[in-house]
Amino acid sequence: MFLTLLKREVFRYVKNPSVTIGTPILSQILYIIVFGLVLGPRIGSVANHSYISFMLPGLVMMALITNSFMNPGWSLYMARHFDWIDPILSSPMSSTQIVSAYILAGVLRGLLVAAVLIIVALILPTVVAVTHLPFVLIYLLVVAFLGSSLGTIVGLWADKFDHIVLAQTFALFPLVFLGGVFYSLEMIEDIYILSTLVKFNPVTHMINGLRYGMIGVAELYIPFGLTGLVVLASILFLVCVWLFRRGYKLRI
């Protein structure tokens, strides 16, 4: 039953790759073209790297967390809204197995989009794509799991379509754009409030870690950030399991 549920959730985005995978990849490529190739030469180097090399890890992380978040969020909302969840709840699967299936499907979607973007980075001239491969893999996995767990919680919480859009627009997107995707922390040192908020933003630590793995540049302490992300991902997963066991909003 677990593998059946996982295959069904994965099939949802494999069946419509132009929407679920093609659209986010296209949007990130447009960011690369506009900010990296057009504005990058005018901005100059950042941390002794070309601007496009510095920016690319942030774009990969933005696509990763957004897509891993969206997959279980929309799937769970639709399953609850149209009563598709009932056969799953009545199956012999445990709450942990059900949650794991939804989360792993989101992880796979996020990793697929991120992998395509890294491949694009590898073929771009003058772009540094991978410096410390173990850190790249660790951060991709941890953040995909974290984003998918968060999407699962939002998918359970949302009572209508607008709630998921609300969570993306007013919570996820601001955290991502204030996480240092397009700028270094050095650029905002003089703006004390913004600089402080950015350093406490978990997305900043996600991007910082992946940036270290891809181009070897870290502006924040890696062990602290990675430990915090692992703990946060674990807590979100446990919350997902707890909510399922309680039957929280599993029927509208």
C-alpha positions as a Markdown table, in Angstrom:
| # | Residue | x | y | z |
|---|---|---|---|---|
| 1 | Met | 0.0 | 0.0 | 0.0 |
| 2 | Phe | 2.8 | 2.4 | 0.8 |
| 3 | Leu | 4.5 | 1.9 | -2.6 |
| 4 | Thr | 1.1 | 2.2 | -4.3 |
| 5 | Leu | 0.4 | 5.6 | -2.6 |
| 6 | Leu | 4.0 | 6.8 | -3.4 |
| 7 | Lys | 3.7 | 5.8 | -7.0 |
| 8 | Arg | 0.3 | 7.6 | -7.3 |
| 9 | Glu | 1.7 | 10.8 | -5.9 |
| 10 | Val | 4.8 | 10.7 | -8.1 |
| 11 | Phe | 2.6 | 9.9 | -11.1 |
| 12 | Arg | 0.7 | 13.1 | -10.6 |
| 13 | Tyr | 3.6 | 15.2 | -11.7 |
| 14 | Val | 5.2 | 12.7 | -14.1 |
| 15 | Lys | 1.8 | 12.7 | -15.9 |
| 16 | Asn | 1.9 | 16.5 | -16.4 |
| 17 | Pro | 5.6 | 17.4 | -16.6 |
| 18 | Ser | 5.0 | 20.6 | -18.5 |
| 19 | Val | 3.1 | 22.1 | -15.6 |
| 20 | Thr | 4.7 | 20.5 | -12.5 |
| 21 | Ile | 8.3 | 20.4 | -13.7 |
| 22 | Gly | 8.6 | 22.4 | -16.9 |
| 23 | Thr | 7.1 | 25.6 | -15.5 |
| 24 | Pro | 9.4 | 26.0 | -12.4 |
| 25 | Ile | 12.5 | 25.1 | -14.5 |
| 26 | Leu | 11.5 | 27.7 | -17.1 |
| 27 | Ser | 11.0 | 30.4 | -14.5 |
| 28 | Gln | 14.5 | 29.7 | -13.0 |
| 29 | Ile | 16.1 | 29.8 | -16.4 |
| 30 | Leu | 14.5 | 33.2 | -17.0 |
| 31 | Tyr | 16.1 | 34.4 | -13.7 |
| 32 | Ile | 19.4 | 33.1 | -14.9 |
| 33 | Ile | 19.1 | 34.9 | -18.2 |
| 34 | Val | 17.9 | 38.2 | -16.8 |
| 35 | Phe | 19.9 | 38.5 | -13.6 |
| 36 | Gly | 22.9 | 36.3 | -14.4 |
| 37 | Leu | 23.6 | 36.9 | -18.1 |
| 38 | Val | 22.2 | 40.4 | -18.6 |
| 39 | Leu | 22.7 | 42.1 | -15.2 |
| 40 | Gly | 25.6 | 40.0 | -13.9 |
| 41 | Pro | 28.4 | 41.6 | -15.9 |
| 42 | Arg | 27.2 | 45.0 | -14.8 |
| 43 | Ile | 27.1 | 44.0 | -11.1 |
| 44 | Gly | 30.6 | 42.4 | -11.3 |
| 45 | Ser | 32.0 | 39.7 | -9.0 |
| 46 | Val | 30.6 | 38.7 | -5.6 |
| 47 | Ala | 32.8 | 36.9 | -3.1 |
| 48 | Asn | 35.4 | 36.5 | -5.9 |
| 49 | His | 32.9 | 34.7 | -8.1 |
| 50 | Ser | 30.9 | 35.8 | -11.1 |
| 51 | Tyr | 27.4 | 37.1 | -10.1 |
| 52 | Ile | 25.7 | 34.2 | -11.9 |
| 53 | Ser | 27.8 | 31.7 | -10.0 |
| 54 | Phe | 27.0 | 33.3 | -6.7 |
| 55 | Met | 23.3 | 33.6 | -7.5 |
| 56 | Leu | 22.7 | 30.1 | -9.0 |
| 57 | Pro | 22.7 | 28.2 | -5.6 |
| 58 | Gly | 20.0 | 30.5 | -4.4 |
| 59 | Leu | 17.9 | 29.8 | -7.5 |
| 60 | Val | 18.4 | 26.0 | -7.1 |
| 61 | Met | 17.3 | 26.2 | -3.5 |
| 62 | Met | 14.3 | 28.4 | -4.3 |
| 63 | Ala | 13.1 | 25.9 | -6.9 |
| 64 | Leu | 13.8 | 23.0 | -4.6 |
| 65 | Ile | 11.9 | 24.2 | -1.5 |
| 66 | Thr | 9.0 | 25.6 | -3.6 |
| 67 | Asn | 8.4 | 22.4 | -5.5 |
| 68 | Ser | 8.9 | 20.1 | -2.6 |
| 69 | Phe | 6.4 | 22.2 | -0.7 |
| 70 | Met | 3.8 | 22.4 | -3.4 |
| 71 | Asn | 3.5 | 18.7 | -4.2 |
| 72 | Pro | 2.2 | 17.4 | -0.9 |
| 73 | Gly | 0.4 | 20.6 | -0.1 |
| 74 | Trp | -1.8 | 20.5 | -3.2 |
| 75 | Ser | -2.1 | 16.7 | -3.2 |
| 76 | Leu | -3.4 | 16.6 | 0.4 |
| 77 | Tyr | -5.7 | 19.5 | -0.1 |
| 78 | Met | -7.3 | 17.9 | -3.2 |
| 79 | Ala | -7.5 | 14.5 | -1.5 |
| 80 | Arg | -9.3 | 16.0 | 1.5 |
| 81 | His | -11.5 | 18.2 | -0.6 |
| 82 | Phe | -12.7 | 15.5 | -2.9 |
| 83 | Asp | -12.7 | 12.7 | -0.3 |
| 84 | Trp | -9.9 | 10.8 | -2.1 |
| 85 | Ile | -8.3 | 10.5 | 1.4 |
| 86 | Asp | -10.9 | 8.1 | 2.7 |
| 87 | Pro | -9.5 | 4.9 | 1.1 |
| 88 | Ile | -6.0 | 5.8 | 2.3 |
| 89 | Leu | -7.2 | 6.3 | 5.8 |
| 90 | Ser | -9.1 | 3.0 | 5.8 |
| 91 | Ser | -6.0 | 1.1 | 4.5 |
| 92 | Pro | -3.8 | -0.9 | 6.9 |
| 93 | Met | -1.0 | 1.8 | 6.5 |
| 94 | Ser | 0.1 | 3.6 | 9.6 |
| 95 | Ser | 0.1 | 7.4 | 9.9 |
| 96 | Thr | 3.9 | 7.3 | 9.5 |
| 97 | Gln | 3.7 | 5.4 | 6.3 |
| 98 | Ile | 1.0 | 7.7 | 4.8 |
| 99 | Val | 3.0 | 10.8 | 5.8 |
| 100 | Ser | 6.2 | 9.3 | 4.4 |
| 101 | Ala | 4.6 | 8.6 | 1.1 |
| 102 | Tyr | 3.4 | 12.2 | 0.6 |
| 103 | Ile | 6.6 | 13.6 | 1.8 |
| 104 | Leu | 8.8 | 11.4 | -0.3 |
| 105 | Ala | 6.8 | 12.3 | -3.4 |
| 106 | Gly | 7.4 | 16.0 | -2.7 |
| 107 | Val | 11.1 | 15.3 | -2.1 |
| 108 | Leu | 11.5 | 13.5 | -5.4 |
| 109 | Arg | 9.8 | 16.4 | -7.3 |
| 110 | Gly | 12.0 | 19.0 | -5.6 |
| 111 | Leu | 15.2 | 17.0 | -6.3 |
| 112 | Leu | 14.2 | 16.4 | -9.9 |
| 113 | Val | 13.8 | 20.2 | -10.5 |
| 114 | Ala | 17.0 | 21.0 | -8.6 |
| 115 | Ala | 19.0 | 18.3 | -10.5 |
| 116 | Val | 17.9 | 19.8 | -13.9 |
| 117 | Leu | 19.0 | 23.3 | -12.8 |
| 118 | Ile | 22.4 | 22.0 | -11.6 |
| 119 | Ile | 22.9 | 20.2 | -15.0 |
| 120 | Val | 22.1 | 23.6 | -16.7 |
| 121 | Ala | 24.7 | 25.2 | -14.5 |
| 122 | Leu | 27.3 | 22.6 | -15.5 |
| 123 | Ile | 26.9 | 23.5 | -19.2 |
| 124 | Leu | 27.0 | 27.2 | -18.7 |
| 125 | Pro | 30.4 | 28.8 | -19.4 |
| 126 | Thr | 32.3 | 30.5 | -16.5 |
| 127 | Val | 29.8 | 29.1 | -14.0 |
| 128 | Val | 31.1 | 27.1 | -11.0 |
| 129 | Ala | 28.5 | 24.4 | -10.3 |
| 130 | Val | 29.9 | 21.9 | -7.8 |
| 131 | Thr | 32.8 | 22.3 | -5.4 |
| 132 | His | 31.9 | 20.1 | -2.5 |
| 133 | Leu | 29.6 | 17.4 | -3.7 |
| 134 | Pro | 28.7 | 15.8 | -0.3 |
| 135 | Phe | 27.4 | 19.2 | 0.9 |
| 136 | Val | 25.4 | 19.7 | -2.2 |
| 137 | Leu | 23.7 | 16.3 | -1.7 |
| 138 | Ile | 23.2 | 16.7 | 2.0 |
| 139 | Tyr | 21.6 | 20.1 | 1.7 |
| 140 | Leu | 19.4 | 19.1 | -1.2 |
| 141 | Leu | 18.0 | 16.1 | 0.7 |
| 142 | Val | 17.5 | 17.9 | 4.0 |
| 143 | Val | 15.8 | 20.9 | 2.5 |
| 144 | Ala | 13.6 | 18.9 | 0.2 |
| 145 | Phe | 12.5 | 16.8 | 3.2 |
| 146 | Leu | 11.9 | 20.0 | 5.2 |
| 147 | Gly | 10.0 | 21.7 | 2.4 |
| 148 | Ser | 7.8 | 18.7 | 1.8 |
| 149 | Ser | 7.0 | 18.2 | 5.5 |
| 150 | Leu | 6.0 | 21.9 | 5.6 |
| 151 | Gly | 3.8 | 21.4 | 2.5 |
| 152 | Thr | 2.1 | 18.4 | 4.2 |
| 153 | Ile | 1.2 | 20.5 | 7.2 |
| 154 | Val | -0.2 | 23.3 | 5.0 |
| 155 | Gly | -2.1 | 20.7 | 2.9 |
| 156 | Leu | -3.8 | 19.5 | 6.1 |
| 157 | Trp | -4.5 | 23.0 | 7.4 |
| 158 | Ala | -5.9 | 24.5 | 4.2 |
| 159 | Asp | -9.7 | 24.7 | 4.0 |
| 160 | Lys | -9.8 | 26.2 | 0.6 |
| 161 | Phe | -7.6 | 26.9 | -2.5 |
| 162 | Asp | -6.8 | 30.4 | -1.3 |
| 163 | His | -5.2 | 29.1 | 1.9 |
| 164 | Ile | -2.3 | 27.4 | 0.1 |
| 165 | Val | -1.7 | 30.4 | -2.1 |
| 166 | Leu | -1.8 | 32.5 | 1.0 |
| 167 | Ala | 0.9 | 30.4 | 2.7 |
| 168 | Gln | 3.1 | 30.5 | -0.4 |
| 169 | Thr | 2.7 | 34.2 | -1.0 |
| 170 | Phe | 2.9 | 35.6 | 2.5 |
| 171 | Ala | 5.1 | 33.0 | 4.2 |
| 172 | Leu | 7.3 | 31.0 | 1.9 |
| 173 | Phe | 8.1 | 33.5 | -0.9 |
| 174 | Pro | 9.2 | 36.3 | 1.5 |
| 175 | Leu | 11.5 | 33.9 | 3.4 |
| 176 | Val | 13.0 | 32.7 | 0.1 |
| 177 | Phe | 13.5 | 36.2 | -1.4 |
| 178 | Leu | 15.0 | 37.5 | 1.9 |
| 179 | Gly | 17.2 | 34.4 | 2.1 |
| 180 | Gly | 20.1 | 35.9 | 0.1 |
| 181 | Val | 19.2 | 34.5 | -3.3 |
| 182 | Phe | 20.3 | 37.6 | -5.2 |
| 183 | Tyr | 22.7 | 39.3 | -2.8 |
| 184 | Ser | 25.4 | 38.5 | -0.3 |
| 185 | Leu | 25.1 | 39.3 | 3.4 |
| 186 | Glu | 28.0 | 41.8 | 3.0 |
| 187 | Met | 25.8 | 43.9 | 0.8 |
| 188 | Ile | 23.3 | 44.5 | 3.6 |
| 189 | Glu | 25.6 | 44.9 | 6.6 |
| 190 | Asp | 24.7 | 48.6 | 6.9 |
| 191 | Ile | 21.0 | 47.8 | 7.1 |
| 192 | Tyr | 21.0 | 46.4 | 10.7 |
| 193 | Ile | 17.4 | 45.3 | 11.0 |
| 194 | Leu | 17.4 | 43.6 | 7.6 |
| 195 | Ser | 20.8 | 42.0 | 8.2 |
| 196 | Thr | 19.7 | 40.6 | 11.5 |
| 197 | Leu | 16.4 | 39.2 | 10.2 |
| 198 | Val | 18.1 | 37.6 | 7.2 |
| 199 | Lys | 20.6 | 35.8 | 9.5 |
| 200 | Phe | 17.7 | 34.3 | 11.6 |
| 201 | Asn | 15.9 | 33.2 | 8.4 |
| 202 | Pro | 16.2 | 29.4 | 8.0 |
| 203 | Val | 16.2 | 29.8 | 4.2 |
| 204 | Thr | 19.4 | 31.9 | 4.5 |
| 205 | His | 21.1 | 28.9 | 6.0 |
| 206 | Met | 19.8 | 26.6 | 3.3 |
| 207 | Ile | 21.2 | 28.8 | 0.6 |
| 208 | Asn | 24.4 | 29.4 | 2.5 |
| 209 | Gly | 25.0 | 25.7 | 2.8 |
| 210 | Leu | 24.2 | 24.9 | -0.9 |
| 211 | Arg | 26.3 | 27.9 | -2.0 |
| 212 | Tyr | 29.2 | 26.4 | 0.0 |
| 213 | Gly | 28.7 | 23.1 | -1.7 |
| 214 | Met | 28.4 | 24.6 | -5.2 |
| 215 | Ile | 31.0 | 27.4 | -5.2 |
| 216 | Gly | 32.8 | 27.0 | -1.9 |
| 217 | Val | 31.6 | 30.3 | -0.4 |
| 218 | Ala | 30.0 | 30.3 | 3.1 |
| 219 | Glu | 28.9 | 33.5 | 4.9 |
| 220 | Leu | 27.4 | 31.8 | 7.9 |
| 221 | Tyr | 28.6 | 29.0 | 10.2 |
| 222 | Ile | 27.8 | 25.7 | 8.3 |
| 223 | Pro | 27.6 | 23.2 | 11.2 |
| 224 | Phe | 25.2 | 25.5 | 13.1 |
| 225 | Gly | 22.9 | 26.0 | 10.1 |
| 226 | Leu | 22.9 | 22.3 | 9.0 |
| 227 | Thr | 22.2 | 21.1 | 12.5 |
| 228 | Gly | 19.3 | 23.6 | 12.8 |
| 229 | Leu | 17.8 | 22.5 | 9.5 |
| 230 | Val | 18.0 | 18.8 | 10.4 |
| 231 | Val | 16.3 | 19.5 | 13.7 |
| 232 | Leu | 13.6 | 21.6 | 12.1 |
| 233 | Ala | 13.0 | 19.0 | 9.4 |
| 234 | Ser | 12.7 | 16.3 | 12.1 |
| 235 | Ile | 10.2 | 18.4 | 14.1 |
| 236 | Leu | 8.1 | 19.1 | 11.1 |
| 237 | Phe | 8.0 | 15.4 | 10.2 |
| 238 | Leu | 6.9 | 14.5 | 13.7 |
| 239 | Val | 4.2 | 17.2 | 13.6 |
| 240 | Cys | 2.9 | 15.7 | 10.3 |
| 241 | Val | 2.6 | 12.2 | 11.9 |
| 242 | Trp | 1.0 | 13.6 | 15.0 |
| 243 | Leu | -1.6 | 15.5 | 13.0 |
| 244 | Phe | -2.4 | 12.4 | 11.0 |
| 245 | Arg | -2.8 | 10.3 | 14.1 |
| 246 | Arg | -5.2 | 12.9 | 15.5 |
| 247 | Gly | -7.2 | 13.0 | 12.2 |
| 248 | Tyr | -6.7 | 16.7 | 12.0 |
| 249 | Lys | -8.9 | 18.1 | 9.2 |
| 250 | Leu | -8.7 | 14.8 | 7.3 |
| 251 | Arg | -12.3 | 15.3 | 6.3 |
| 252 | Ile | -13.8 | 18.6 | 5.2 |
